[in-house]
Structures are given as structure tokens and as C-alpha cells.
Amino acid sequence: MRDMFKAAAYQRQERKLQADLCFIGKACPKAIEYIAQVPFPMWSLFHDSGRRYGICTTNFSETFNNVLKGARFLPIMSLVELTFHRVNKYFTLRRESSEARSDQGLPYPPKVTAILEKNTAKARYHRVDAYNRRLHIYQVTTERGERVGNKGGHKHTVNWQLRTCTCNKPKIFHLPCSHVLAVCATYSLSERPWVDPLLQSAAYMNTYAPQFWSIPCETTWAQWAQYVGPKLIPDGTMIRGKGRPKSKRIRNEMDDNNRPPTKCSRCHQQGHNRTTCPSRPT
């Protein structure tokens, strides 16, 4: 049921979303009653008006969680210092990369470039028919070869002036879909107006433009005024208990892979393995 709901949440077209919801309702009426209590914009990509830029998970926070891995079990001073240096390194590498791409005249960051190349490859199998050249309205038909096992034949309408496509991908991801790129290739148009300014190289470079400054040597700290303020006393109830602290991401119910419990290869019973089998010879 979780996988069915996830598929519905990622749908970009209304007819496909409704089909998934009907399938969930038939499989489990209580599940659809529960889903109906949550407003669509809170979980559905189709209804979010492009606010998420296609992001529906916490993977972005996990990126920084991985950058700071190994720092959480350190004393507070070491933790702050290591966090400072790792974030500075993270920004420095990407600042240099963004400046190098700008010097080369590359209009988009690496990830955006990869997405556009993938969509361009799919666009080669599309057929474009013009319905109004003055208003820039085109119909794009997907042909065989767009995807393995896909017979093609789907039709989508691209409105160049309104920046819309009936597949709804440009609105959700703020990037041109394969149908738009097919129009660009057919009529020698630029895809640049379809790329959100926040996804272009200038914004990428500005993201990592802030400069970190080195911490002065401790021998020079004495020249500054001594600390004057309240005395901080640690809360004894918050002291961590015994045991090694977790240094990896904390898993939750979303990480459950629903695997069946393992069975012993000797007695074929659950709850133990061959080594700990009670029926093993002594």
C-alpha cells in the first residue's frame, strides 16, 4: 500500500493520479479514507504548482548529513571546528567548479545538463506537428523507441507562449521536457526560456559565492576582551547514556524493505540461523 501511494504522489498527470487513487480505493477502502483527509498540495506533485521543483524526499538533507558524518560523536569544540572546516571545503570545491563552468560558457549546472541531455535523446523519437505557428502551438507524438517496451503513440500539446505542455513536466520540474526539446530541434528554437533562472549557472555560482574566513590562531585570542555574560551549566538530564553513539543516519519506517524473515538452512524454521540452530549437533 505504501508503494501504491508513493506512485500516486509522483504522478504528473491528473488522469494517472485518479487511476492510482481508484486502484488504492479498491484494494483498501480505509487507506483511501485516510489519504482523503490530507490536502492534495501537501503530498501530490500534480497539485503543488511546481513549488517543490520535483523534490518529495529528504534526500537533500541527507547530503549534508553525509558531509558531517563522523563529527557527531566528538566533543562540542571539536564538533564545531570540524563542521566549520567541512562546510568550508564543501563550498570551496563547488565555488571553483561553478566558476570554471562559467569561464567555459556553460549555461547550466552539471545535474541540469545531464537532465537536458537525457530529454534530448528521447526527443529524437518524437514527431512534431505545428497547429499555429503564430501562437506557437504544437502537437508532439511520441514514437517507438522512446523507451524500451514503449510502443509510443502518446500525444502532447506544447504551448510555447504560455510555457506549458500537457505532460505537466515543465511546470513541476521547471525544465523543458522531451516534447519541448523536440519542438526546439524541429524549429531551431532555444530551450533557455524554459529553464528556471534558479537552475542556471549564474544561480549555481551565486549559491556557493559566500566566503568563509579562517579562524585566527589561538595565541592571538588573548588580545580580545574576556567573556562577560551568564555562566552556562549543562543539563544533567540530557547527558548521553552508555554505549557508542550512532554515527550513521537514523533509520525509520520508510527504510523498511518488507523482506520476509530469514529461515534456518538446517531446520527451515524462522528466528535463528544455521549457527545458532538448537537442533545442530553438539
C-alpha positions as CSV (number, residue, x, y, z in Angstrom):
1,M,0.0,0.0,0.0
2,R,2.9,2.3,0.7
3,D,4.4,1.7,-2.7
4,M,0.9,2.4,-4.4
5,F,0.6,5.7,-2.5
6,K,4.2,6.7,-3.5
7,A,3.4,6.0,-7.1
8,A,0.3,8.2,-6.9
9,A,2.2,11.0,-5.2
10,Y,4.7,11.2,-8.0
11,Q,2.1,11.2,-10.8
12,R,2.3,14.4,-13.0
13,Q,-1.0,14.0,-14.9
14,E,-4.4,14.1,-13.4
15,R,-5.8,11.1,-15.2
16,K,-3.0,8.9,-14.0
17,L,-3.3,10.2,-10.4
18,Q,-7.0,9.4,-10.4
19,A,-6.4,6.0,-11.8
20,D,-3.9,5.2,-8.9
21,L,-6.3,6.6,-6.3
22,C,-9.1,4.3,-7.7
23,F,-6.8,1.4,-7.5
24,I,-5.9,2.2,-3.9
25,G,-9.6,2.6,-3.0
26,K,-10.4,-0.8,-4.5
27,A,-7.5,-2.5,-2.7
28,C,-8.1,-0.9,0.7
29,P,-11.1,1.5,1.4
30,K,-9.6,2.5,4.7
31,A,-6.4,3.7,3.0
32,I,-8.2,6.0,0.6
33,E,-10.2,7.4,3.5
34,Y,-7.0,8.2,5.3
35,I,-5.4,9.8,2.2
36,A,-8.5,11.9,1.6
37,Q,-8.0,13.6,5.0
38,V,-4.7,15.2,3.8
39,P,-5.0,18.1,1.2
40,F,-3.6,17.2,-2.2
41,P,-1.0,20.1,-2.3
42,M,0.7,18.5,0.8
43,W,1.7,15.3,-1.0
44,S,0.8,15.3,-4.7
45,L,3.3,16.6,-7.3
46,F,0.4,17.3,-9.7
47,H,-1.2,19.7,-7.2
48,D,1.9,21.5,-5.9
49,S,2.1,24.1,-8.8
50,G,5.8,23.5,-9.1
51,R,6.7,24.6,-5.6
52,R,8.8,21.5,-4.9
53,Y,10.8,21.5,-8.1
54,G,10.0,17.8,-8.2
55,I,11.5,17.1,-4.8
56,C,9.4,14.9,-2.5
57,T,12.0,13.4,-0.1
58,T,14.6,14.5,2.5
59,N,17.5,13.3,0.3
60,F,18.9,16.9,0.2
61,S,19.2,17.0,4.0
62,E,20.8,13.6,3.8
63,T,23.5,15.1,1.6
64,F,24.7,17.4,4.4
65,N,24.1,14.6,6.9
66,N,26.7,12.6,5.0
67,V,29.1,15.6,4.8
68,L,29.1,15.8,8.6
69,K,29.3,12.1,9.2
70,G,31.8,11.3,11.9
71,A,31.5,14.6,13.6
72,R,28.5,14.0,15.9
73,F,30.3,11.9,18.5
74,L,33.1,14.4,19.0
75,P,33.3,16.9,22.0
76,I,31.4,20.1,21.3
77,M,34.5,22.2,20.5
78,S,35.9,19.6,18.0
79,L,32.4,19.2,16.5
80,V,32.0,22.9,15.8
81,E,35.5,23.1,14.3
82,L,35.2,20.0,12.1
83,T,31.7,21.2,10.9
84,F,33.2,24.6,10.0
85,H,36.1,23.1,8.0
86,R,33.9,20.5,6.2
87,V,31.3,23.1,5.2
88,N,34.1,25.4,4.0
89,K,35.6,22.6,1.9
90,Y,32.1,21.8,0.5
91,F,31.6,25.4,-0.6
92,T,35.2,25.8,-1.9
93,L,35.0,22.9,-4.2
94,R,31.7,23.8,-5.7
95,R,32.6,27.5,-5.9
96,E,35.7,26.6,-8.0
97,S,33.6,24.2,-10.1
98,S,30.9,26.8,-10.8
99,E,33.4,29.4,-11.7
100,A,35.2,27.1,-14.1
101,R,31.9,26.2,-15.8
102,S,31.1,30.0,-16.1
103,D,34.5,30.6,-17.7
104,Q,33.8,27.9,-20.2
105,G,30.4,29.5,-21.1
106,L,28.4,26.5,-19.9
107,P,24.8,27.8,-19.3
108,Y,23.7,25.1,-16.8
109,P,25.0,23.2,-13.7
110,P,26.1,19.5,-14.2
111,K,22.8,18.0,-13.0
112,V,20.6,20.2,-15.2
113,T,22.9,19.5,-18.1
114,A,22.5,15.7,-17.6
115,I,18.7,16.0,-17.4
116,L,18.6,18.0,-20.6
117,E,20.8,15.6,-22.5
118,K,18.6,12.7,-21.4
119,N,15.5,14.5,-22.6
120,T,17.2,15.5,-25.8
121,A,17.9,11.8,-26.5
122,K,14.2,11.0,-26.0
123,A,13.2,13.9,-28.2
124,R,14.8,12.3,-31.3
125,Y,11.9,9.8,-31.4
126,H,9.2,12.4,-31.3
127,R,7.2,13.8,-34.3
128,V,6.2,17.5,-34.2
129,D,3.2,18.9,-36.0
130,A,2.5,22.6,-36.0
131,Y,-1.1,23.8,-35.3
132,N,-0.5,27.5,-35.1
133,R,3.0,28.9,-35.9
134,R,2.0,32.4,-34.9
135,L,0.8,31.4,-31.4
136,H,3.5,28.6,-31.3
137,I,1.1,25.7,-30.6
138,Y,2.5,22.3,-31.5
139,Q,1.4,18.7,-31.1
140,V,4.2,16.2,-30.3
141,T,3.6,12.5,-30.9
142,T,6.0,10.0,-29.1
143,E,7.2,7.3,-31.5
144,R,8.5,3.8,-30.9
145,G,12.0,3.8,-29.3
146,E,11.4,6.5,-26.6
147,R,11.7,3.8,-24.0
148,V,12.3,0.1,-24.0
149,G,9.0,-1.7,-24.3
150,N,7.1,1.5,-25.1
151,K,5.2,1.4,-28.4
152,G,4.8,5.2,-28.4
153,G,1.8,7.0,-29.9
154,H,1.1,9.3,-27.0
155,K,0.3,12.9,-27.9
156,H,1.1,16.1,-26.0
157,T,0.4,19.7,-26.8
158,V,3.1,22.3,-26.3
159,N,2.1,26.0,-26.0
160,W,5.3,28.0,-26.4
161,Q,3.9,31.3,-25.3
162,L,2.3,30.0,-22.1
163,R,5.3,27.7,-21.4
164,T,3.1,24.7,-20.9
165,C,3.0,21.1,-22.0
166,T,0.2,18.7,-21.3
167,C,2.7,16.2,-19.8
168,N,3.0,18.8,-17.0
169,K,6.7,18.2,-16.5
170,P,7.9,21.8,-17.3
171,K,5.5,23.2,-14.6
172,I,6.7,20.7,-12.0
173,F,10.4,20.5,-12.7
174,H,10.9,24.0,-14.2
175,L,12.9,22.3,-17.1
176,P,11.9,21.6,-20.7
177,C,10.6,18.1,-21.2
178,S,11.4,15.9,-24.2
179,H,8.3,17.2,-26.1
180,V,9.5,20.8,-25.7
181,L,13.0,19.9,-26.8
182,A,11.6,18.2,-29.9
183,V,9.9,21.4,-30.9
184,C,13.2,23.3,-30.3
185,A,15.1,20.9,-32.5
186,T,12.5,21.0,-35.3
187,Y,12.1,24.8,-35.5
188,S,15.6,25.8,-34.3
189,L,14.4,27.4,-31.0
190,S,16.3,27.9,-27.8
191,E,15.3,25.9,-24.7
192,R,16.7,28.6,-22.4
193,P,13.3,30.4,-21.7
194,W,12.0,27.1,-20.4
195,V,14.9,26.7,-17.8
196,D,14.1,28.4,-14.5
197,P,16.7,31.1,-13.6
198,L,17.3,29.3,-10.3
199,L,18.5,26.2,-12.3
200,Q,21.0,28.1,-14.5
201,S,24.8,28.5,-14.0
202,A,24.5,32.1,-12.6
203,A,22.3,30.9,-9.7
204,Y,24.5,27.9,-9.1
205,M,27.6,30.1,-8.9
206,N,25.8,32.6,-6.5
207,T,24.8,29.7,-4.2
208,Y,28.4,28.9,-3.4
209,A,29.7,32.5,-3.6
210,P,29.7,33.2,0.2
211,Q,33.3,33.3,1.5
212,F,34.4,31.5,4.7
213,W,37.3,33.2,6.6
214,S,40.0,31.3,8.5
215,I,39.9,31.2,12.3
216,P,42.7,33.2,13.9
217,C,45.4,31.4,15.8
218,E,44.6,30.8,19.5
219,T,47.7,32.7,20.5
220,T,46.1,35.9,19.3
221,W,42.9,35.4,21.2
222,A,44.3,37.0,24.4
223,Q,44.2,40.4,22.9
224,W,40.4,40.3,22.7
225,A,38.2,41.2,25.7
226,Q,37.4,38.4,28.1
227,Y,33.9,36.9,28.0
228,V,31.4,38.7,30.1
229,G,28.0,37.0,30.4
230,P,25.9,34.3,32.1
231,K,27.6,31.1,33.3
232,L,26.4,28.1,31.3
233,I,25.7,24.9,33.3
234,P,25.0,21.7,31.3
235,D,21.7,20.0,32.0
236,G,22.4,16.7,33.8
237,T,19.3,15.1,32.5
238,M,20.5,15.4,28.9
239,I,23.8,13.5,29.4
240,R,24.0,10.7,27.0
241,G,23.9,7.2,28.4
242,K,26.4,4.4,28.0
243,G,27.2,2.9,24.6
244,R,28.7,4.0,21.4
245,P,26.7,6.9,19.8
246,K,25.2,6.5,16.4
247,S,27.3,7.8,13.6
248,K,25.1,6.9,10.7
249,R,21.7,8.1,9.5
250,I,18.9,7.1,11.9
251,R,16.6,4.6,10.0
252,N,12.8,4.9,10.2
253,E,9.8,3.0,8.9
254,M,10.4,4.3,5.4
255,D,13.6,2.2,5.3
256,D,11.6,-1.0,5.9
257,N,12.1,-3.2,2.8
258,N,9.4,-5.6,3.9
259,R,11.7,-8.6,3.5
260,P,10.4,-11.9,4.9
261,P,12.3,-13.1,8.0
262,T,15.3,-15.3,7.3
263,K,15.0,-19.1,7.8
264,C,17.5,-21.5,9.2
265,S,19.0,-23.6,6.4
266,R,19.2,-26.6,8.7
267,C,15.7,-26.9,10.2
268,H,13.9,-24.3,8.0
269,Q,12.5,-22.5,11.0
270,Q,12.4,-18.7,11.5
271,G,14.0,-16.8,14.2
272,H,17.6,-18.1,14.0
273,N,20.3,-19.2,11.6
274,R,22.4,-22.4,11.0
275,T,25.0,-21.4,13.5
276,T,22.5,-20.8,16.4
277,C,20.1,-23.6,15.4
278,P,19.0,-25.5,18.5
279,S,19.0,-28.8,16.5
280,R,22.6,-28.5,15.4
281,P,24.8,-31.4,16.5
282,T,26.8,-30.8,19.7
